[in-house]
Each structure stands twice: as C-alpha cells, then as structure tokens.
Amino acid sequence: MTAEARPGKVRERTCIGCRKRDSPSGLLRMTVSGGLVLPDPAHRAPGRGAHLHPATACLDLAERRKAFPRAFRVHGALDVSAVRAQVEQYATTSAATRPPATTVATT
C-alpha cells in the first residue's frame, strides 16, 4: 500500500541526533554494513535504517549520545566518516545555493 492510498497517514521519522520528528525527505537515511555507517540518500538500501538531519550539529549530538549503535542495534563503535563527509558536502552545497541574508538598517 502506498502513501497515496492512505491520505490520512503522515510519514514521519525521528532524527537520532536531536530527536525531533521530520518528514523522510528532510532527513538523511543511513544503513550499516560491516561496522561502517553508509549514507543512503535515495532511501532504497536494504536493512535497518536510521535517520539524521543533514546538519553537523545533529551528527555531533548523535555521536556524543552514542546513538548510532543503539539505532542500528549493534554492539561496539561504528565508523561514521562516510556520513560525516555526506553531511559536510550537503552543508557546503546548501550554503552555496541559499540566498544571502538580508540586513535591516535601524535608525
């Protein structure tokens, strides 16, 4: 059954960093393979997934809280370097496409 077949159902996921809920399109999905956390921007990889806002603040918070092993239900530390590279790439591209902030002069 697709989302279109359930008009009253709103799809939401929780960020493992800040624990705020958002739509899946606003979050980066990740999977784990061999102790390495891999980004899944297409939301198609098999296996258990976890979601994170593509912001370094959420990534740092998730690492500090040790949320990755808990979210993927694995023991031990996981390598999140691929996710960090994806988040940093997203931050630089979104900053480049974001319109400049306007300032209001007060007199």
Secondary structure, DSSP 8 states (H G I E B T S, - for coil): --GGG-TT----EEBTTT--EE-GGGSEEEEEETTEEEE-TTS--SS-EEEE-SSHHHHHHHHHTTHHHHHHT-SS--B-HHHHHHHHHHHHHHHHHS---------
